[in-house]
Amino acid sequence: MSKETEQEDPKNTKRRLPGEDSTKLGTVFWGAGGVIAIAALMAMFFPEAVENASYSIYDTIARNFNWLFLISVFGFGVFLLFMAISPYGRVKLGPDDSKPEFSFRSWIGMLFSSGLGVGLVFYGVAEPMEHFMIAPFPGGEVESYEAARSAMGYSFFHWGISQWSIFGVAGLAIGYSQYRKKKNGMVSTSLEPLFGQNYNKTSRKLIDILAVIATVTGMATSIGLGILQMDGGLNFAFNVPSGPVTQIVLTVLMVTLFLFSTITGLKRGIKWLSNLNMALALILTVFVMFMGPFTFIMETFVLGIGDYLKSYVGYSLRTQPYSGETWVQEWTVFYWAWVIAWSPFIGSFVARVSKGRTIREYVLGILIVPPVLSFLWIAALGGTAMYSDLFNGTSIGEIVLDDQTAALFTMFDTLPMSQITSALAILLIFTFLVTSADSATFIVAGMTSGSTENPALRLKILWGILLGFLTITLILAGGLSSLQAASLLAGLPFTIVLILMIFSVSKSLRRESNEAMKRRPRRSKLK
């Protein structure tokens, strides 16, 4: 590709594809919307058939391509660390004189809320307790001290650097293309350095349609899981009747609030809710730490980090070809496929909120701060549940195996003021859902209009309504598990897209001027 293909028309810095108009609903919208509508209708009318077919396809992918997921995600982390320590780390996601739009605290809050929110609340107790009850290794101990240690180490691994390296690769490629090269923030556009500025239009559309489908189906599934957890928590703590009526009411309230947040704009809506999320998560974490077994939690946190660092490479590349076991497929590969399917959304969003930061700041920020906060959450809440089973004779592990949605609230029931903490947890889940849905509609509206930095308000509202309607339809139809499995299917093709993104951004970075990578001169201490 010639250097001319990298140059931009200064009068059209936010270039759209030929024939694109951000005020019209184009091919990407109708293509993605059509597939989503068909999937929802099929899940409603043929839930069992769709569920069986989805899991059959996913099982085939997990068995035959688990090696690709594992080695790719490990490679993503290595690539980002290289970017951070190399001279490329001094390049900004924006012009050389650009400044970050958000404070460090708000930036971290938005990263944490959009990337990990609902999933971390859902699995913070459930995952370590499941590993405590069912060993990650064949013949491993269960319900013992060693089982607890192994469970925590693996839980840290699943919520650590690997997840964020997936988001990081997508965000780096999109953010560099959008803010450094002044192009639009489409996933397809980030591949231009590799394929040329005018590469096949059909391929572009297919890539962007896949990105939208993955985002919307993933978001609908996440909302559904969060609504089910809130429904279970309200029933467990406050005897609110559990069932479709409560779930629909919660969904409508969530959609109403995130549409209000969307209308207020990114800086006020998402920023305010993200800060609220961080405050609620901090309150619950501090409460559990000081009302629960504080020393045990802190020792679990420290030991878990040590076990995580020691086992990082081994866990990252662990397959089970000799035993024929499927634990890695059911957990690690499941997580990686799920996160990769979400990467177009989270990548686009973290790129948007990281504008003006250097690649080094960006990489170190997303690979250190959110994982450490996740570890603390898991150690506090999951560690308290584990302590209760080990030393107080409770049966939280057995309850989790029967119903994951009850895990968090069962743990709170072992501490004082359980109704208050359960209420705060339900509020936290709700605000996490609102933040994630708000972020998702912002990104999807941009993906389907070509105006990814500031998509039209009416398009954000339209996607918000469609997302809420899809979620309600799935809850009524019982098709959440089917669409969750279907959304994972996007993980395989997007693994290839993420690998292409690495080659694309690397090729473009090699053409950066030397001025962009020069060290800033140090100020002399002598006057």
C-alpha positions as semicolon CSV with decimal commas, in nm:
position;residue;x (nm);y (nm);z (nm)
1;M;0,000;0,000;0,000
2;S;0,137;0,342;-0,091
3;K;0,182;0,623;0,154
4;E;-0,084;0,817;-0,028
5;T;-0,347;0,582;0,108
6;E;-0,261;0,696;0,461
7;Q;-0,307;1,064;0,384
8;E;-0,633;1,234;0,468
9;D;-0,823;1,513;0,304
10;P;-0,797;1,795;0,560
11;K;-1,142;1,916;0,461
12;N;-1,297;1,579;0,533
13;T;-1,122;1,446;0,837
14;K;-1,412;1,228;0,948
15;R;-1,433;1,043;0,620
16;R;-1,730;0,818;0,554
17;L;-1,758;0,548;0,297
18;P;-1,892;0,642;-0,045
19;G;-2,268;0,682;-0,039
20;E;-2,282;0,688;0,340
21;D;-2,511;0,931;0,518
22;S;-2,527;0,941;0,897
23;T;-2,891;1,051;0,884
24;K;-3,007;0,744;0,691
25;L;-3,049;0,382;0,794
26;G;-2,812;0,204;0,557
27;T;-2,698;-0,148;0,478
28;V;-2,532;-0,209;0,814
29;F;-2,845;-0,111;1,007
30;W;-3,084;-0,317;0,797
31;G;-2,848;-0,613;0,770
32;A;-2,776;-0,632;1,142
33;G;-3,130;-0,539;1,243
34;G;-3,276;-0,803;1,012
35;V;-3,058;-1,080;1,152
36;I;-3,134;-0,974;1,510
37;A;-3,509;-0,963;1,441
38;I;-3,505;-1,307;1,279
39;A;-3,302;-1,449;1,569
40;A;-3,548;-1,303;1,822
41;L;-3,849;-1,440;1,636
42;M;-3,693;-1,783;1,602
43;A;-3,603;-1,785;1,971
44;M;-3,962;-1,692;2,051
45;F;-4,136;-1,948;1,830
46;F;-3,876;-2,228;1,822
47;P;-3,676;-2,187;2,146
48;E;-3,581;-2,550;2,193
49;A;-3,468;-2,603;1,832
50;V;-3,266;-2,280;1,831
51;E;-3,109;-2,362;2,166
52;N;-3,005;-2,711;2,054
53;A;-2,867;-2,588;1,723
54;S;-2,678;-2,299;1,886
55;Y;-2,512;-2,513;2,148
56;S;-2,428;-2,779;1,892
57;I;-2,250;-2,524;1,674
58;Y;-2,079;-2,363;1,974
59;D;-1,965;-2,703;2,102
60;T;-1,810;-2,777;1,762
61;I;-1,626;-2,444;1,762
62;A;-1,506;-2,487;2,122
63;R;-1,374;-2,838;2,057
64;N;-1,203;-2,765;1,727
65;F;-1,082;-2,408;1,773
66;N;-1,008;-2,383;2,147
67;W;-0,636;-2,365;2,060
68;L;-0,701;-2,059;1,842
69;F;-0,885;-1,872;2,118
70;L;-0,618;-1,954;2,376
71;I;-0,308;-1,866;2,176
72;S;-0,472;-1,556;2,025
73;V;-0,572;-1,407;2,359
74;F;-0,225;-1,479;2,502
75;G;-0,076;-1,308;2,196
76;F;-0,299;-1,003;2,243
77;G;-0,153;-0,947;2,590
78;V;0,205;-0,984;2,466
79;F;0,139;-0,741;2,181
80;L;-0,008;-0,473;2,408
81;L;0,277;-0,498;2,659
82;F;0,523;-0,457;2,372
83;M;0,333;-0,148;2,257
84;A;0,354;-0,001;2,608
85;I;0,731;-0,046;2,655
86;S;0,833;0,036;2,298
87;P;0,877;0,387;2,154
88;Y;0,530;0,347;2,004
89;G;0,397;0,389;2,357
90;R;0,462;0,765;2,330
91;V;0,222;0,802;2,036
92;K;-0,111;0,955;2,135
93;L;-0,459;0,841;2,040
94;G;-0,504;1,180;1,885
95;P;-0,286;1,469;1,766
96;D;0,043;1,524;1,948
97;D;-0,098;1,824;2,135
98;S;-0,427;1,658;2,237
99;K;-0,534;1,620;2,600
100;P;-0,757;1,355;2,763
101;E;-1,124;1,452;2,773
102;F;-1,195;1,273;3,101
103;S;-1,019;1,272;3,436
104;F;-0,830;0,956;3,532
105;R;-1,096;0,858;3,788
106;S;-1,385;0,904;3,544
107;W;-1,188;0,726;3,271
108;I;-1,123;0,421;3,490
109;G;-1,486;0,427;3,608
110;M;-1,617;0,417;3,252
111;L;-1,375;0,139;3,154
112;F;-1,469;-0,066;3,458
113;S;-1,843;-0,011;3,422
114;S;-1,870;-0,082;3,052
115;G;-1,632;-0,377;3,040
116;L;-1,690;-0,575;3,355
117;G;-1,995;-0,445;3,539
118;V;-2,279;-0,693;3,526
119;G;-2,062;-0,996;3,457
120;L;-1,839;-0,927;3,756
121;V;-2,131;-0,875;3,991
122;F;-2,289;-1,195;3,862
123;Y;-1,976;-1,411;3,879
124;G;-1,789;-1,245;4,169
125;V;-1,927;-1,505;4,411
126;A;-2,061;-1,766;4,171
127;E;-1,739;-1,846;3,983
128;P;-1,498;-1,907;4,273
129;M;-1,765;-2,109;4,455
130;E;-1,828;-2,324;4,147
131;H;-1,455;-2,393;4,112
132;F;-1,449;-2,466;4,485
133;M;-1,718;-2,730;4,434
134;I;-1,601;-2,865;4,096
135;A;-1,222;-2,876;4,055
136;P;-1,066;-2,706;3,748
137;F;-0,816;-2,995;3,722
138;P;-0,899;-3,366;3,680
139;G;-0,884;-3,537;4,018
140;G;-0,836;-3,206;4,197
141;E;-0,952;-3,145;4,551
142;V;-1,297;-3,000;4,621
143;E;-1,432;-2,816;4,926
144;S;-1,088;-2,796;5,084
145;Y;-0,820;-2,533;5,149
146;E;-0,634;-2,629;4,831
147;A;-0,960;-2,624;4,636
148;A;-1,026;-2,270;4,762
149;R;-0,680;-2,154;4,654
150;S;-0,713;-2,308;4,309
151;A;-1,062;-2,159;4,269
152;M;-0,943;-1,809;4,350
153;G;-0,638;-1,833;4,124
154;Y;-0,848;-1,936;3,826
155;S;-1,115;-1,674;3,897
156;F;-0,846;-1,405;3,899
157;F;-0,713;-1,540;3,571
158;H;-1,052;-1,521;3,400
159;W;-1,106;-1,159;3,508
160;G;-0,752;-1,033;3,463
161;I;-0,521;-0,914;3,189
162;S;-0,648;-1,159;2,928
163;Q;-0,999;-1,012;2,916
164;W;-0,869;-0,660;2,896
165;S;-0,611;-0,744;2,631
166;I;-0,901;-0,840;2,403
167;F;-1,073;-0,507;2,465
168;G;-0,736;-0,333;2,441
169;V;-0,650;-0,459;2,093
170;A;-0,988;-0,357;1,952
171;G;-0,976;-0,019;2,124
172;L;-0,618;0,053;2,014
173;A;-0,688;-0,020;1,647
174;I;-1,014;0,176;1,643
175;G;-0,887;0,466;1,855
176;Y;-0,565;0,504;1,657
177;S;-0,757;0,504;1,327
178;Q;-1,027;0,740;1,450
179;Y;-0,833;0,994;1,655
180;R;-0,479;0,975;1,523
181;K;-0,563;0,932;1,155
182;K;-0,892;1,125;1,176
183;K;-1,107;0,859;1,015
184;N;-1,441;0,723;1,128
185;G;-1,445;0,470;1,411
186;M;-1,584;0,175;1,218
187;V;-1,426;-0,164;1,279
188;S;-1,384;-0,207;0,904
189;T;-1,204;0,127;0,870
190;S;-0,940;0,024;1,125
191;L;-0,825;-0,244;0,877
192;E;-0,753;0,005;0,597
193;P;-0,375;0,017;0,658
194;L;-0,369;-0,357;0,587
195;F;-0,606;-0,379;0,290
196;G;-0,595;-0,029;0,145
197;Q;-0,825;0,267;0,176
198;N;-1,067;0,144;-0,089
199;Y;-1,083;-0,226;-0,013
200;N;-1,389;-0,435;-0,096
201;K;-1,710;-0,256;0,011
202;T;-1,900;-0,581;0,070
203;S;-1,629;-0,703;0,308
204;R;-1,651;-0,374;0,498
205;K;-2,025;-0,406;0,540
206;L;-2,005;-0,768;0,653
207;I;-1,743;-0,683;0,917
208;D;-1,952;-0,395;1,053
209;I;-2,275;-0,599;1,045
210;L;-2,103;-0,873;1,244
211;A;-1,982;-0,613;1,494
212;V;-2,335;-0,479;1,546
213;I;-2,490;-0,826;1,577
214;A;-2,231;-0,930;1,835
215;T;-2,284;-0,611;2,035
216;V;-2,665;-0,616;2,039
217;T;-2,709;-0,987;2,106
218;G;-2,440;-0,975;2,373
219;M;-2,599;-0,672;2,535
220;A;-2,946;-0,828;2,530
221;T;-2,809;-1,142;2,691
222;S;-2,623;-0,944;2,955
223;I;-2,931;-0,736;3,034
224;G;-3,136;-1,053;3,060
225;L;-2,890;-1,214;3,301
226;G;-2,876;-0,896;3,509
227;I;-3,255;-0,871;3,518
228;L;-3,281;-1,234;3,628
229;Q;-3,026;-1,172;3,904
230;M;-3,215;-0,863;4,021
231;D;-3,540;-1,059;4,010
232;G;-3,382;-1,335;4,219
233;G;-3,235;-1,085;4,464
234;L;-3,565;-0,901;4,514
235;N;-3,735;-1,232;4,579
236;F;-3,461;-1,360;4,812
237;A;-3,420;-1,043;5,019
238;F;-3,760;-0,872;5,000
239;N;-4,008;-1,148;4,901
240;V;-4,104;-0,964;4,581
241;P;-4,285;-1,213;4,355
242;S;-4,044;-1,358;4,103
243;G;-4,143;-1,406;3,742
244;P;-4,201;-1,245;3,402
245;V;-4,401;-0,948;3,532
246;T;-4,124;-0,833;3,768
247;Q;-3,863;-0,896;3,499
248;I;-4,053;-0,690;3,240
249;V;-4,104;-0,402;3,485
250;L;-3,732;-0,400;3,566
251;T;-3,644;-0,405;3,196
252;V;-3,877;-0,115;3,115
253;L;-3,735;0,090;3,405
254;M;-3,381;0,016;3,288
255;V;-3,457;0,114;2,927
256;T;-3,627;0,436;3,039
257;L;-3,330;0,540;3,253
258;F;-3,064;0,460;2,995
259;L;-3,261;0,646;2,726
260;F;-3,264;0,947;2,959
261;S;-2,889;0,902;3,007
262;T;-2,843;0,878;2,631
263;I;-3,038;1,200;2,572
264;T;-2,824;1,389;2,826
265;G;-2,507;1,296;2,633
266;L;-2,189;1,099;2,694
267;K;-2,009;1,341;2,923
268;R;-2,300;1,390;3,162
269;G;-2,500;1,067;3,137
270;I;-2,243;0,789;3,113
271;K;-1,986;0,979;3,321
272;W;-2,229;1,038;3,609
273;L;-2,358;0,679;3,609
274;S;-2,006;0,538;3,584
275;N;-1,899;0,737;3,888
276;L;-2,211;0,613;4,071
277;N;-2,120;0,255;3,979
278;M;-1,772;0,296;4,118
279;A;-1,908;0,450;4,439
280;L;-2,161;0,169;4,495
281;A;-1,905;-0,101;4,415
282;L;-1,659;0,063;4,655
283;I;-1,919;0,088;4,934
284;L;-2,012;-0,280;4,901
285;T;-1,648;-0,391;4,880
286;V;-1,544;-0,190;5,186
287;F;-1,849;-0,308;5,382
288;V;-1,782;-0,675;5,305
289;M;-1,412;-0,639;5,384
290;F;-1,468;-0,483;5,724
291;M;-1,779;-0,673;5,828
292;G;-1,644;-0,998;5,690
293;P;-1,314;-1,180;5,748
294;F;-1,081;-0,887;5,666
295;T;-0,750;-1,066;5,717
296;F;-0,870;-1,369;5,521
297;I;-0,985;-1,143;5,235
298;M;-0,655;-0,954;5,214
299;E;-0,450;-1,274;5,232
300;T;-0,675;-1,421;4,962
301;F;-0,619;-1,111;4,750
302;V;-0,240;-1,121;4,786
303;L;-0,212;-1,499;4,743
304;G;-0,451;-1,489;4,447
305;I;-0,238;-1,231;4,267
306;G;0,073;-1,440;4,332
307;D;-0,091;-1,758;4,202
308;Y;-0,227;-1,566;3,904
309;L;0,113;-1,427;3,805
310;K;0,281;-1,764;3,856
311;S;0,023;-1,953;3,651
312;Y;-0,054;-1,689;3,387
313;V;0,131;-1,853;3,097
314;G;0,024;-2,205;3,192
315;Y;-0,343;-2,115;3,228
316;S;-0,333;-1,903;2,911
317;L;-0,212;-2,194;2,699
318;R;-0,381;-2,480;2,883
319;T;-0,560;-2,734;2,666
320;Q;-0,673;-3,087;2,756
321;P;-0,587;-3,309;2,456
322;Y;-0,480;-3,611;2,661
323;S;-0,761;-3,636;2,916
324;G;-1,048;-3,543;2,689
325;E;-1,186;-3,318;2,964
326;T;-1,395;-3,015;2,866
327;W;-1,345;-2,785;3,167
328;V;-1,123;-2,540;2,975
329;Q;-1,376;-2,528;2,692
330;E;-1,664;-2,469;2,930
331;W;-1,490;-2,190;3,123
332;T;-1,181;-2,031;2,966
333;V;-1,278;-2,075;2,601
334;F;-1,635;-1,972;2,685
335;Y;-1,508;-1,652;2,847
336;W;-1,268;-1,567;2,566
337;A;-1,527;-1,628;2,294
338;W;-1,780;-1,420;2,488
339;V;-1,540;-1,131;2,544
340;I;-1,417;-1,139;2,183
341;A;-1,779;-1,118;2,067
342;W;-1,813;-0,806;2,285
343;S;-1,485;-0,654;2,170
344;P;-1,632;-0,437;1,890
345;F;-1,851;-0,260;2,147
346;I;-1,604;-0,231;2,434
347;G;-1,316;-0,157;2,196
348;S;-1,507;0,128;2,033
349;F;-1,616;0,265;2,368
350;V;-1,274;0,255;2,537
351;A;-1,129;0,419;2,226
352;R;-1,388;0,696;2,257
353;V;-1,317;0,769;2,625
354;S;-0,936;0,730;2,585
355;K;-0,898;1,000;2,322
356;G;-0,590;1,212;2,390
357;R;-0,402;0,955;2,598
358;T;-0,074;0,798;2,490
359;I;-0,067;0,433;2,389
360;R;0,143;0,366;2,701
361;E;-0,116;0,529;2,930
362;Y;-0,394;0,348;2,749
363;V;-0,235;0,002;2,772
364;L;-0,115;0,029;3,131
365;G;-0,445;0,181;3,237
366;I;-0,664;-0,096;3,098
367;L;-0,429;-0,386;3,180
368;I;-0,361;-0,291;3,543
369;V;-0,634;-0,085;3,708
370;P;-0,959;-0,267;3,609
371;P;-0,808;-0,616;3,666
372;V;-0,679;-0,519;4,013
373;L;-1,021;-0,376;4,104
374;S;-1,180;-0,697;3,978
375;F;-0,942;-0,906;4,190
376;L;-1,032;-0,704;4,498
377;W;-1,403;-0,752;4,430
378;I;-1,365;-1,130;4,383
379;A;-1,142;-1,163;4,691
380;A;-1,385;-0,965;4,907
381;L;-1,717;-1,117;4,800
382;G;-1,607;-1,457;4,675
383;G;-1,356;-1,487;4,958
384;T;-1,623;-1,412;5,220
385;A;-1,848;-1,682;5,076
386;M;-1,561;-1,928;5,070
387;Y;-1,463;-1,844;5,430
388;S;-1,822;-1,902;5,537
389;D;-1,830;-2,251;5,380
390;L;-1,483;-2,346;5,504
391;F;-1,509;-2,225;5,863
392;N;-1,876;-2,160;5,943
393;G;-2,032;-2,472;5,795
394;T;-2,262;-2,292;5,549
395;S;-2,357;-2,438;5,211
396;I;-2,322;-2,142;4,973
397;G;-2,134;-2,362;4,723
398;E;-2,424;-2,605;4,698
399;I;-2,671;-2,319;4,655
400;V;-2,457;-2,173;4,375
401;L;-2,450;-2,504;4,190
402;D;-2,829;-2,505;4,203
403;D;-2,887;-2,135;4,125
404;Q;-2,612;-1,891;4,028
405;T;-2,842;-1,589;4,062
406;A;-2,868;-1,652;4,439
407;A;-2,490;-1,658;4,498
408;L;-2,437;-1,291;4,579
409;F;-2,743;-1,256;4,803
410;T;-2,672;-1,580;4,989
411;M;-2,329;-1,443;5,075
412;F;-2,480;-1,114;5,196
413;D;-2,714;-1,316;5,419
414;T;-2,410;-1,427;5,624
415;L;-2,329;-1,064;5,714
416;P;-2,511;-0,792;5,913
417;M;-2,761;-0,561;5,741
418;S;-2,818;-0,811;5,462
419;Q;-3,130;-0,636;5,334
420;I;-2,946;-0,305;5,296
421;T;-2,649;-0,463;5,117
422;S;-2,882;-0,666;4,897
423;A;-3,068;-0,347;4,804
424;L;-2,740;-0,173;4,719
425;A;-2,632;-0,474;4,513
426;I;-2,959;-0,467;4,319
427;L;-2,910;-0,093;4,259
428;L;-2,551;-0,160;4,147
429;I;-2,665;-0,426;3,899
430;F;-2,930;-0,186;3,771
431;T;-2,688;0,105;3,720
432;F;-2,430;-0,126;3,561
433;L;-2,699;-0,239;3,316
434;V;-2,796;0,120;3,240
435;T;-2,432;0,221;3,183
436;S;-2,357;-0,076;2,959
437;A;-2,677;-0,032;2,760
438;D;-2,612;0,341;2,728
439;S;-2,259;0,276;2,602
440;A;-2,375;0,000;2,368
441;T;-2,645;0,212;2,201
442;F;-2,396;0,496;2,157
443;I;-2,150;0,264;1,981
444;V;-2,409;0,071;1,777
445;A;-2,567;0,395;1,657
446;G;-2,224;0,504;1,539
447;M;-2,154;0,171;1,372
448;T;-2,479;0,186;1,177
449;S;-2,444;0,550;1,072
450;G;-2,072;0,595;1,008
451;S;-2,062;0,881;1,261
452;T;-1,899;0,701;1,552
453;E;-1,783;1,005;1,749
454;N;-2,122;1,171;1,779
455;P;-2,403;0,959;1,631
456;A;-2,747;1,103;1,577
457;L;-2,967;1,115;1,887
458;R;-3,266;0,962;1,709
459;L;-3,056;0,662;1,607
460;K;-2,938;0,609;1,967
461;I;-3,298;0,623;2,086
462;L;-3,406;0,382;1,812
463;W;-3,140;0,129;1,907
464;G;-3,226;0,171;2,274
465;I;-3,591;0,088;2,209
466;L;-3,495;-0,206;1,986
467;L;-3,257;-0,337;2,251
468;G;-3,522;-0,311;2,522
469;F;-3,784;-0,478;2,303
470;L;-3,542;-0,760;2,216
471;T;-3,464;-0,819;2,584
472;I;-3,832;-0,832;2,684
473;T;-3,906;-1,066;2,393
474;L;-3,630;-1,300;2,497
475;I;-3,734;-1,298;2,863
476;L;-4,091;-1,386;2,767
477;A;-3,975;-1,649;2,518
478;G;-3,715;-1,803;2,748
479;G;-3,462;-1,766;2,469
480;L;-3,178;-1,597;2,658
481;S;-2,960;-1,907;2,663
482;S;-3,015;-1,958;2,290
483;L;-2,912;-1,606;2,196
484;Q;-2,619;-1,617;2,440
485;A;-2,488;-1,922;2,259
486;A;-2,557;-1,757;1,924
487;S;-2,367;-1,444;2,024
488;L;-2,066;-1,659;2,108
489;L;-2,053;-1,767;1,746
490;A;-1,928;-1,418;1,664
491;G;-1,619;-1,494;1,872
492;L;-1,455;-1,714;1,608
493;P;-1,465;-1,471;1,313
494;F;-1,381;-1,179;1,541
495;T;-1,070;-1,357;1,663
496;I;-0,947;-1,335;1,306
497;V;-1,058;-0,970;1,285
498;L;-0,864;-0,885;1,604
499;I;-0,552;-1,053;1,468
500;L;-0,590;-0,848;1,148
501;M;-0,630;-0,536;1,364
502;I;-0,290;-0,605;1,522
503;F;-0,122;-0,627;1,182
504;S;-0,311;-0,319;1,064
505;V;-0,222;-0,089;1,354
506;S;0,137;-0,220;1,357
507;K;0,176;-0,137;0,988
508;S;0,038;0,212;1,041
509;L;0,251;0,277;1,350
510;R;0,567;0,189;1,161
511;R;0,493;0,487;0,937
512;E;0,470;0,732;1,226
513;S;0,709;1,023;1,201
514;N;1,011;1,012;1,430
515;E;0,888;1,334;1,591
516;A;0,585;1,151;1,735
517;M;0,805;0,900;1,915
518;K;1,079;1,127;2,043
519;R;1,121;1,146;2,417
520;R;1,007;1,468;2,572
521;P;1,306;1,667;2,695
522;R;1,345;1,664;3,070
523;R;1,336;1,995;3,249
524;S;1,665;2,079;3,405
525;K;1,662;2,097;3,783
526;L;1,937;2,359;3,773
527;K;1,835;2,715;3,702
